[in-house]
Amino acid sequence: MAGPHPEFIPPARPIIGEAEIEAAVRVLRSGRVVQGPEVAAFEEEFGDLVAGRHCVAVNSGTSALQLTLMALGFGPGDEVIVPSFSFAASGNAVRLVGAEPVFVDIEPGSFCVDPEAVAAAITPKTVGIMPVHLYGHPAAMDRIMAIAQQHGLAVVEDAAQAHGAELNGTPVGAFGTAGCFSFYPTKNMHSLEGGMITTADAGLARTLRLLRNQGMEQRYANEIVGANMRMTDVAAAIGRVQLGQLDGWTEQRRANAKFLDSAITGMVTPPVADGAKHVYHQYTVRVTGDRDAAQARLTELGIGNAVYYPTPIHRLKPYLNADGQPGPWELPETERAAAEVVSLPVHPSLSQAELERIADGANQAGGAA
Protein backbone atom coordinates (compact mmCIF):
# COMPACT_ATOMS: atom_id res chain seq x y z
CA MET A 1 0.00 0.00 0.00
CA ALA A 2 1.41 3.39 -0.98
CA GLY A 3 2.39 5.72 1.84
CA PRO A 4 1.72 9.45 2.11
CA HIS A 5 3.04 11.70 -0.64
CA PRO A 6 6.59 12.79 0.29
CA GLU A 7 5.73 16.47 -0.31
CA PHE A 8 2.21 16.55 1.05
CA ILE A 9 0.63 20.02 1.28
CA PRO A 10 -1.69 20.06 4.31
CA PRO A 11 -5.13 21.64 3.92
CA ALA A 12 -4.39 23.86 6.94
CA ARG A 13 -1.22 24.72 8.83
CA PRO A 14 -1.85 26.30 12.25
CA ILE A 15 0.77 28.93 13.09
CA ILE A 16 2.38 28.71 16.51
CA GLY A 17 5.58 30.75 16.51
CA GLU A 18 8.07 31.88 19.11
CA ALA A 19 6.00 34.99 19.86
CA GLU A 20 2.98 32.85 20.78
CA ILE A 21 5.11 30.56 22.92
CA GLU A 22 6.74 33.49 24.70
CA ALA A 23 3.34 35.09 25.37
CA ALA A 24 2.01 31.87 26.89
CA VAL A 25 5.08 31.42 29.08
CA ARG A 26 4.91 35.03 30.22
CA VAL A 27 1.34 34.56 31.42
CA LEU A 28 2.10 31.25 33.11
CA ARG A 29 4.92 32.89 35.03
CA SER A 30 2.66 35.78 36.06
CA GLY A 31 0.25 33.56 37.95
CA ARG A 32 -2.76 35.42 36.47
CA VAL A 33 -4.06 32.73 34.17
CA VAL A 34 -7.88 32.96 33.93
CA GLN A 35 -9.90 35.97 32.74
CA GLY A 36 -7.37 38.51 33.93
CA PRO A 37 -5.55 41.42 32.29
CA GLU A 38 -4.69 39.55 29.08
CA VAL A 39 -8.37 38.78 28.43
CA ALA A 40 -9.31 42.41 29.03
CA ALA A 41 -6.57 43.60 26.67
CA PHE A 42 -7.57 41.08 24.00
CA GLU A 43 -11.20 42.23 24.19
CA GLU A 44 -10.14 45.87 23.84
CA GLU A 45 -7.86 45.17 20.88
CA PHE A 46 -10.36 42.94 19.09
CA GLY A 47 -12.82 45.83 19.20
CA ASP A 48 -10.75 47.57 16.53
CA LEU A 49 -11.64 44.73 14.13
CA VAL A 50 -15.40 45.19 14.64
CA ALA A 51 -15.90 48.95 14.44
CA GLY A 52 -15.34 49.53 18.15
CA ARG A 53 -18.06 47.21 19.44
CA HIS A 54 -18.03 45.75 22.95
CA CYS A 55 -16.18 42.42 22.97
CA VAL A 56 -16.67 39.52 25.38
CA ALA A 57 -14.12 36.69 25.29
CA VAL A 58 -15.23 33.12 25.96
CA ASN A 59 -13.76 29.62 25.73
CA SER A 60 -14.96 28.65 22.22
CA GLY A 61 -16.91 29.81 19.20
CA THR A 62 -19.73 27.45 20.10
CA SER A 63 -19.90 28.96 23.58
CA ALA A 64 -20.08 32.39 21.95
CA LEU A 65 -23.17 31.35 19.98
CA GLN A 66 -24.84 29.58 22.89
CA LEU A 67 -24.25 32.38 25.41
CA THR A 68 -25.51 34.98 22.95
CA LEU A 69 -28.77 33.10 22.42
CA MET A 70 -29.08 32.67 26.20
CA ALA A 71 -28.48 36.38 26.78
CA LEU A 72 -31.16 37.23 24.21
CA GLY A 73 -33.61 35.08 26.14
CA PHE A 74 -34.23 32.55 23.38
CA GLY A 75 -35.72 29.25 24.54
CA PRO A 76 -38.48 26.67 24.13
CA GLY A 77 -41.15 27.69 21.62
CA ASP A 78 -38.79 30.04 19.75
CA GLU A 79 -37.49 29.57 16.22
CA VAL A 80 -34.13 30.76 14.87
CA ILE A 81 -33.50 30.78 11.11
CA VAL A 82 -30.20 29.04 10.29
CA PRO A 83 -28.55 27.88 7.06
CA SER A 84 -28.25 24.10 6.98
CA PHE A 85 -25.01 24.35 4.99
CA SER A 86 -22.72 25.04 7.94
CA PHE A 87 -20.86 23.31 10.75
CA ALA A 88 -23.16 21.61 13.25
CA ALA A 89 -22.40 24.22 15.94
CA SER A 90 -24.71 26.69 14.17
CA GLY A 91 -27.69 24.43 14.78
CA ASN A 92 -26.43 22.99 18.06
CA ALA A 93 -26.31 26.40 19.75
CA VAL A 94 -30.00 26.91 18.98
CA ARG A 95 -30.95 23.50 20.34
CA LEU A 96 -28.77 23.96 23.44
CA VAL A 97 -30.95 26.86 24.60
CA GLY A 98 -34.14 24.90 23.90
CA ALA A 99 -35.12 26.78 20.75
CA GLU A 100 -35.66 25.20 17.35
CA PRO A 101 -33.53 25.85 14.25
CA VAL A 102 -35.46 26.51 11.06
CA PHE A 103 -33.17 25.53 8.20
CA VAL A 104 -33.07 27.58 5.00
CA ASP A 105 -31.18 27.43 1.72
CA ILE A 106 -28.04 29.24 0.57
CA GLU A 107 -27.06 31.43 -2.34
CA PRO A 108 -25.02 29.31 -4.77
CA GLY A 109 -22.26 31.86 -5.28
CA SER A 110 -21.34 32.85 -1.74
CA PHE A 111 -22.45 29.61 -0.03
CA CYS A 112 -24.10 31.93 2.54
CA VAL A 113 -27.74 32.08 3.57
CA ASP A 114 -30.23 33.29 0.93
CA PRO A 115 -32.09 36.39 2.20
CA GLU A 116 -35.16 35.46 0.16
CA ALA A 117 -35.25 32.07 1.88
CA VAL A 118 -34.91 33.83 5.24
CA ALA A 119 -37.87 36.09 4.53
CA ALA A 120 -40.00 33.13 3.43
CA ALA A 121 -39.23 31.17 6.61
CA ILE A 122 -40.41 33.77 9.14
CA THR A 123 -43.34 32.68 11.33
CA PRO A 124 -44.92 34.12 14.49
CA LYS A 125 -42.44 31.95 16.45
CA THR A 126 -39.35 33.43 14.78
CA VAL A 127 -37.16 35.41 17.19
CA GLY A 128 -33.83 35.54 15.37
CA ILE A 129 -31.73 34.98 12.27
CA MET A 130 -28.27 33.40 12.35
CA PRO A 131 -26.42 34.16 9.10
CA VAL A 132 -23.14 32.25 8.72
CA HIS A 133 -20.23 33.98 6.97
CA LEU A 134 -19.15 30.66 5.51
CA TYR A 135 -15.57 30.08 4.36
CA GLY A 136 -14.77 33.74 5.11
CA HIS A 137 -17.27 35.25 2.65
CA PRO A 138 -19.69 37.74 4.26
CA ALA A 139 -23.38 36.93 4.06
CA ALA A 140 -25.69 39.48 2.41
CA MET A 141 -26.02 41.43 5.64
CA ASP A 142 -27.57 44.55 4.12
CA ARG A 143 -30.56 42.53 2.93
CA ILE A 144 -30.70 40.36 6.04
CA MET A 145 -30.67 43.35 8.39
CA ALA A 146 -33.50 44.97 6.42
CA ILE A 147 -35.59 41.81 6.84
CA ALA A 148 -34.77 41.61 10.55
CA GLN A 149 -35.69 45.24 11.16
CA GLN A 150 -38.95 44.83 9.28
CA HIS A 151 -39.96 41.93 11.53
CA GLY A 152 -38.29 43.00 14.80
CA LEU A 153 -35.87 40.07 14.89
CA ALA A 154 -32.45 39.72 16.50
CA VAL A 155 -29.52 38.89 14.21
CA VAL A 156 -26.66 36.77 15.53
CA GLU A 157 -23.78 36.61 13.05
CA ASP A 158 -21.87 33.34 13.02
CA ALA A 159 -18.51 34.82 12.05
CA ALA A 160 -16.45 31.84 13.22
CA GLN A 161 -14.66 31.64 9.85
CA ALA A 162 -14.60 35.29 8.87
CA HIS A 163 -12.19 37.40 10.97
CA GLY A 164 -11.70 40.65 9.06
CA ALA A 165 -14.26 39.97 6.32
CA GLU A 166 -16.29 43.00 5.21
CA LEU A 167 -19.33 43.95 3.19
CA ASN A 168 -19.33 47.42 1.64
CA GLY A 169 -16.66 48.50 4.13
CA THR A 170 -18.44 47.29 7.28
CA PRO A 171 -16.73 44.39 9.08
CA VAL A 172 -18.62 41.23 9.91
CA GLY A 173 -19.50 41.15 13.58
CA ALA A 174 -20.57 44.82 13.35
CA PHE A 175 -23.91 44.33 11.58
CA GLY A 176 -26.17 42.29 13.81
CA THR A 177 -27.37 42.33 17.39
CA ALA A 178 -24.23 40.32 18.10
CA GLY A 179 -21.40 38.58 16.24
CA CYS A 180 -19.64 35.37 17.27
CA PHE A 181 -16.05 34.44 16.36
CA SER A 182 -13.99 31.30 16.88
CA PHE A 183 -10.29 31.03 17.66
CA TYR A 184 -9.85 27.32 16.95
CA PRO A 185 -6.29 26.47 15.74
CA THR A 186 -7.19 26.19 12.04
CA LYS A 187 -9.06 29.51 11.89
CA ASN A 188 -7.52 32.59 10.23
CA MET A 189 -6.28 33.53 13.71
CA HIS A 190 -6.42 31.45 16.87
CA SER A 191 -5.88 31.37 20.61
CA LEU A 192 -5.45 27.56 20.63
CA GLU A 193 -9.14 27.55 21.55
CA GLY A 194 -11.53 30.37 22.30
CA GLY A 195 -14.29 32.64 21.07
CA MET A 196 -15.39 36.27 21.05
CA ILE A 197 -18.82 37.90 21.12
CA THR A 198 -19.22 41.40 19.69
CA THR A 199 -22.15 43.74 20.24
CA ALA A 200 -23.04 47.43 20.19
CA ASP A 201 -25.44 46.88 23.12
CA ALA A 202 -23.72 47.62 26.44
CA GLY A 203 -26.51 45.92 28.39
CA LEU A 204 -26.22 42.76 26.33
CA ALA A 205 -22.43 42.80 26.79
CA ARG A 206 -22.85 42.96 30.56
CA THR A 207 -25.31 40.07 30.52
CA LEU A 208 -22.82 38.04 28.47
CA ARG A 209 -20.06 38.79 30.97
CA LEU A 210 -22.31 37.55 33.76
CA LEU A 211 -23.33 34.41 31.87
CA ARG A 212 -19.75 33.35 31.08
CA ASN A 213 -18.75 33.63 34.77
CA GLN A 214 -21.41 31.82 36.82
CA GLY A 215 -23.69 34.85 36.71
CA MET A 216 -21.41 37.11 38.73
CA GLU A 217 -19.42 40.26 38.09
CA GLN A 218 -18.15 40.49 41.67
CA ARG A 219 -16.97 37.30 43.33
CA TYR A 220 -19.75 35.42 45.13
CA ALA A 221 -22.29 38.12 44.23
CA ASN A 222 -24.18 36.00 41.71
CA GLU A 223 -26.87 38.01 39.93
CA ILE A 224 -28.23 35.40 37.48
CA VAL A 225 -27.76 31.71 36.71
CA GLY A 226 -24.66 31.48 34.56
CA ALA A 227 -22.12 29.05 33.17
CA ASN A 228 -18.35 28.64 33.22
CA MET A 229 -17.26 29.62 29.72
CA ARG A 230 -14.35 31.92 30.55
CA MET A 231 -11.28 32.41 28.38
CA THR A 232 -7.89 31.78 29.96
CA ASP A 233 -5.22 34.47 29.96
CA VAL A 234 -2.89 32.05 28.19
CA ALA A 235 -5.38 31.81 25.31
CA ALA A 236 -5.89 35.59 25.29
CA ALA A 237 -2.14 36.26 25.18
CA ILE A 238 -1.78 33.95 22.18
CA GLY A 239 -4.81 35.57 20.58
CA ARG A 240 -3.30 39.03 20.99
CA VAL A 241 -0.15 37.95 19.17
CA GLN A 242 -2.21 36.40 16.39
CA LEU A 243 -4.49 39.43 16.10
CA GLY A 244 -1.43 41.60 15.47
CA GLN A 245 -0.55 39.43 12.47
CA LEU A 246 -4.08 38.93 11.13
CA ASP A 247 -3.99 41.70 8.51
CA GLY A 248 -0.82 40.35 6.92
CA TRP A 249 -2.07 36.78 6.94
CA THR A 250 -5.39 37.87 5.46
CA GLU A 251 -3.71 39.67 2.58
CA GLN A 252 -1.58 36.58 1.93
CA ARG A 253 -4.69 34.37 1.88
CA ARG A 254 -6.34 36.78 -0.54
CA ALA A 255 -3.25 36.85 -2.75
CA ASN A 256 -3.08 33.04 -2.71
CA ALA A 257 -6.76 32.87 -3.66
CA LYS A 258 -6.25 35.37 -6.48
CA PHE A 259 -3.49 33.18 -7.93
CA LEU A 260 -5.62 30.05 -7.65
CA ASP A 261 -8.54 31.87 -9.31
CA SER A 262 -6.33 32.69 -12.26
CA ALA A 263 -4.67 29.28 -12.55
CA ILE A 264 -7.47 26.77 -11.89
CA THR A 265 -9.53 25.89 -14.93
CA GLY A 266 -10.61 22.32 -14.14
CA MET A 267 -12.93 23.23 -11.26
CA VAL A 268 -15.39 26.04 -10.51
CA THR A 269 -13.52 28.64 -8.45
CA PRO A 270 -15.34 30.58 -5.70
CA PRO A 271 -17.01 33.82 -6.84
CA VAL A 272 -17.03 36.92 -4.62
CA ALA A 273 -20.13 39.10 -4.31
CA ASP A 274 -19.99 42.81 -5.17
CA GLY A 275 -18.76 44.82 -2.18
CA ALA A 276 -17.57 41.71 -0.32
CA LYS A 277 -14.11 41.25 1.17
CA HIS A 278 -13.55 37.49 1.27
CA VAL A 279 -10.89 36.39 3.79
CA TYR A 280 -10.65 32.78 2.55
CA HIS A 281 -10.75 30.71 5.68
CA GLN A 282 -11.35 28.04 3.06
CA TYR A 283 -10.77 28.17 -0.67
CA THR A 284 -13.76 26.15 -1.80
CA VAL A 285 -14.25 24.99 -5.37
CA ARG A 286 -17.05 22.99 -6.96
CA VAL A 287 -16.46 19.68 -8.72
CA THR A 288 -19.30 19.04 -11.14
CA GLY A 289 -18.16 15.51 -12.02
CA ASP A 290 -17.07 12.64 -9.78
CA ARG A 291 -15.93 14.35 -6.57
CA ASP A 292 -14.58 11.14 -5.03
CA ALA A 293 -12.34 10.63 -8.05
CA ALA A 294 -11.21 14.25 -7.91
CA GLN A 295 -10.33 13.99 -4.22
CA ALA A 296 -8.51 10.72 -4.76
CA ARG A 297 -6.40 12.33 -7.50
CA LEU A 298 -5.64 15.37 -5.32
CA THR A 299 -4.54 13.11 -2.48
CA GLU A 300 -2.41 11.02 -4.85
CA LEU A 301 -0.69 14.25 -5.93
CA GLY A 302 -0.01 15.20 -2.30
CA ILE A 303 -2.52 18.04 -2.13
CA GLY A 304 -4.55 18.23 1.05
CA ASN A 305 -8.26 18.63 0.54
CA ALA A 306 -11.48 18.33 2.52
CA VAL A 307 -15.23 18.63 2.18
CA TYR A 308 -16.93 21.26 4.35
CA TYR A 309 -19.60 19.98 4.77
CA PRO A 310 -20.59 16.59 3.33
CA THR A 311 -23.78 16.35 5.40
CA PRO A 312 -25.96 19.46 5.86
CA ILE A 313 -27.10 20.01 9.43
CA HIS A 314 -30.71 19.08 8.70
CA ARG A 315 -29.54 15.59 7.66
CA LEU A 316 -27.44 14.97 10.78
CA LYS A 317 -28.82 12.39 13.22
CA PRO A 318 -29.83 14.83 16.02
CA TYR A 319 -31.99 16.80 13.57
CA LEU A 320 -33.88 13.94 11.96
CA ASN A 321 -37.52 13.21 12.68
CA ALA A 322 -38.57 10.28 14.86
CA ASP A 323 -38.82 8.16 11.71
CA GLY A 324 -35.17 8.87 10.88
CA GLN A 325 -35.98 11.22 8.00
CA PRO A 326 -35.12 14.91 7.57
CA GLY A 327 -37.79 17.47 8.31
CA PRO A 328 -39.85 19.25 5.65
CA TRP A 329 -36.87 21.12 4.26
CA GLU A 330 -36.54 21.91 0.54
CA LEU A 331 -32.93 23.03 0.21
CA PRO A 332 -31.73 22.30 -3.34
CA GLU A 333 -28.70 24.63 -3.31
CA THR A 334 -27.61 23.21 0.04
CA GLU A 335 -27.85 19.65 -1.27
CA ARG A 336 -25.98 20.58 -4.45
CA ALA A 337 -23.19 22.32 -2.55
CA ALA A 338 -22.79 19.39 -0.15
CA ALA A 339 -22.36 17.09 -3.16
CA GLU A 340 -19.92 19.30 -5.10
CA VAL A 341 -17.64 21.30 -2.79
CA VAL A 342 -13.97 20.63 -2.08
CA SER A 343 -11.70 22.96 -0.13
CA LEU A 344 -8.08 23.36 -1.23
CA PRO A 345 -5.13 24.76 0.75
CA VAL A 346 -5.03 28.57 0.84
CA HIS A 347 -3.28 29.25 4.16
CA PRO A 348 -0.61 31.97 4.37
CA SER A 349 2.27 29.52 4.80
CA LEU A 350 2.06 28.30 1.21
CA SER A 351 4.99 28.93 -1.11
CA GLN A 352 4.58 29.93 -4.75
CA ALA A 353 5.76 26.47 -5.78
CA GLU A 354 3.09 24.90 -3.58
CA LEU A 355 0.42 27.18 -5.03
CA GLU A 356 1.43 26.12 -8.52
CA ARG A 357 1.23 22.46 -7.49
CA ILE A 358 -2.24 23.02 -6.02
CA ALA A 359 -3.50 24.69 -9.20
CA ASP A 360 -1.96 22.03 -11.45
CA GLY A 361 -3.36 19.27 -9.23
CA ALA A 362 -6.81 20.83 -9.22
CA ASN A 363 -6.78 20.96 -13.01
CA GLN A 364 -5.70 17.32 -13.22
CA ALA A 365 -8.28 16.29 -10.62
CA GLY A 366 -10.99 18.21 -12.44
CA GLY A 367 -10.19 16.16 -15.50
CA ALA A 368 -10.23 12.96 -13.45
CA ALA A 369 -13.73 13.81 -12.22
Salt bridges, closest charged atoms under 4 A:
GLU7 OE1 - ARG357 NH1 3.90
GLU38 OE2 - ARG26 NH1 2.50
GLU38 OE1 - ARG240 NH1 2.88
GLU43 OE1 - ARG209 NH1 3.10
GLU43 OE2 - ARG212 NH1 2.81
GLU45 OE2 - ARG240 NH2 2.68
GLU100 OE2 - ARG95 NH2 2.93
GLU107 OE2 - ARG143 NH1 3.12
GLU157 OE1 - HIS133 NE2 2.86
GLU217 OE1 - ARG206 NH2 2.96
GLU223 OE2 - ARG206 NH2 2.78
GLU251 OE2 - ARG254 NE 3.76
GLU300 OE2 - ARG297 NH1 2.91
GLU333 OE1 - ARG336 NH2 3.14
GLU335 OE2 - HIS314 NE2 3.19
GLU335 OE2 - ARG315 NE 2.81
GLU340 OE1 - ARG286 NH1 2.98
GLU340 OE1 - ARG336 NH1 3.30
GLU354 OE2 - ARG13 NH2 3.71
